[in-house]
Amino acid sequence: MTTDVEDLLAEIRNRGLYRRLRCVSGPQGPRVLLDGRPVLLLCSNNYLGLADHPRVREAAAEAAMRYGAGAGASRLVSGNMTIHRRLEERLAGFKGADACVLFGSGYLANMGAVAALARAGDVVFSDALNHASIIDGCRLARAETFVYDHRDSDHLEWGLSRAEGRGSLIVTDGVFSMDGDVAPLERIVELARRYDTRVMVDDAHGTGVLGPGGRGAVAAAGLEPEVDLIVGTLGKALGSYGAYICCDTEMAKYLINTARTLIFSTALPPPAVAAAAAALDLLQEQPRRVEKLQRNGALLREVLAANGVAVPAGDTPIVPLIVGGASDAVRASERALERGVFAQAIRPPTVPEGSSRLRLAVMASHTKSELREAARTLAAAVPAGAGEPAADRHGDPAAEPDRSRVFDGLRDAA
């Protein structure tokens, strides 16, 4: 008997959007076993190569022996442990903030903070290509949401000017996870000052990647004192799992009392906390890891271009190869995989319709020869014309934006 779930799955397959779980055997590294096959891994967020570092592993194992495998409860019940507090203090110092609050994941941090800060009658201003966790935070909030065109500060200012003082929060990715471009943070902070609005930056893909000592996109712009909330993750450059929000002391107290995703979630397990702390030690002791990552990103772009693949300029390890159709992106990914390179196809709703892509992510632990090999493989795998910058696919960035989109609910752009 055909069920409605079977019908829905069939529809997903017909649209080229069907997904399945692939299995990586062993630790995350430049090369892994994927479904039993050795491949070069080019779609992991393990940017600094710390997920399998011996000191990070040892720290996790020691924490499990000392503190146990899990925290046992939410942080407001009995799950708040000394290991959590110590990492919060370390992260606050690293980010130049007064305080820090750990969350279970970046998704929970973004969703909880936006929903806690945006109240009925307020307006949240959200970049069109913000992460899904920010979009869902806007959905949960009781405020209205104004979605401004991607990185378009003029459109943002236009919305702020019409909010009539109701603006409560501007929220943006620092580094956009699918395109690798960086938010215009200086302009956003300037507008926030002018319109008396808070700024929240999700710096998940900036930490360990940009800025002095890898402190992130906000630090790279010299704006740490000007941004009200800086969200970061422990699960990307820091090689572990979990997330945090750096802010002032009063804001930290407010989040602890109002962010439902913190209040009603079990605290991070001690091994994950200890692993992140060890990775933070390595980042601070070995800042050249960040420099190596940046050189690797530049090298991959250079070799792709030399092999006839157009790639957008950028300073991050995220390199999008725009293919277009969802099925075309899947076929390109499979062709690359047949040649030993794993670059996952990214399709709607993660990216807008018509901009499906191979989202390449470089690691500091990749060698130059591995990246050159990958570039040649990808050039042969993707269709002619792939790699066109996403802005060109989304429309003419110089065109006048559609000013009719005013506080009309959230536009699904990510």
Stockholm file with secondary structure:
# STOCKHOLM 1.0

chainA/1-414         MTTDVEDLLAEIRNRGLYRRLRCVSGPQGPRVLLDGRPVLLLCSNNYLGLADHPRVREAAAEAAMRYGAGAGASRLVSGNMTIHRRLEERLAGFKGADACVLFGSGYLANMGAVAALARAGDVVFSDALNHASIIDGCRLARAETFVYDHRDSDHLEWGLSRAEGRGSLIVTDGVFSMDGDVAPLERIVELARRYDTRVMVDDAHGTGVLGPGGRGAVAAAGLEPEVDLIVGTLGKALGSYGAYICCDTEMAKYLINTARTLIFSTALPPPAVAAAAAALDLLQEQPRRVEKLQRNGALLREVLAANGVAVPAGDTPIVPLIVGGASDAVRASERALERGVFAQAIRPPTVPEGSSRLRLAVMASHTKSELREAARTLAAAVPAGAGEPAADRHGDPAAEPDRSRVFDGLRDAA
#=GR chainA/1-414 SS CCCHHHHHHHHHHHTTCCCCCCCEESCCSSEEEETTEEEEECBCCCTTSCTTCHHHHHHHHHHHHHHCSCCCSBIIIIICCHHHHHHHHHHHHHHTCSEEEEESCHHHHHHHHHHHHCCTTCEEEEETTCCHHHHHHHHHSSSEEEEECTTCHHHHHHHHHHSTTCEEEEEEESBCTTTCCBCCHHHHHHHHHHHTCEEEEECTTTTTTSSGGGCCHHHHTTCGGGCSEEEEESSSTTCSSCEEEEECHHHHHHHHHHCHHHHTSBCCCHHHHHHHHHHHHHHHHCTHHHHHHHHHHHHHHHHHHHTTCCCCCCSSSEEEEEEESHHHHHHHHHHHHHTTEECCEECTTSSCTTCEEEEEECCTTCCHHHHHHHHHHHHHHSCTTTTCCHHHHHCCTTSCCCTTCSSCSCCCCC
#=GC SS_cons         CCCHHHHHHHHHHHTTCCCCCCCEESCCSSEEEETTEEEEECBCCCTTSCTTCHHHHHHHHHHHHHHCSCCCSBIIIIICCHHHHHHHHHHHHHHTCSEEEEESCHHHHHHHHHHHHCCTTCEEEEETTCCHHHHHHHHHSSSEEEEECTTCHHHHHHHHHHSTTCEEEEEEESBCTTTCCBCCHHHHHHHHHHHTCEEEEECTTTTTTSSGGGCCHHHHTTCGGGCSEEEEESSSTTCSSCEEEEECHHHHHHHHHHCHHHHTSBCCCHHHHHHHHHHHHHHHHCTHHHHHHHHHHHHHHHHHHHTTCCCCCCSSSEEEEEEESHHHHHHHHHHHHHTTEECCEECTTSSCTTCEEEEEECCTTCCHHHHHHHHHHHHHHSCTTTTCCHHHHHCCTTSCCCTTCSSCSCCCCC
//
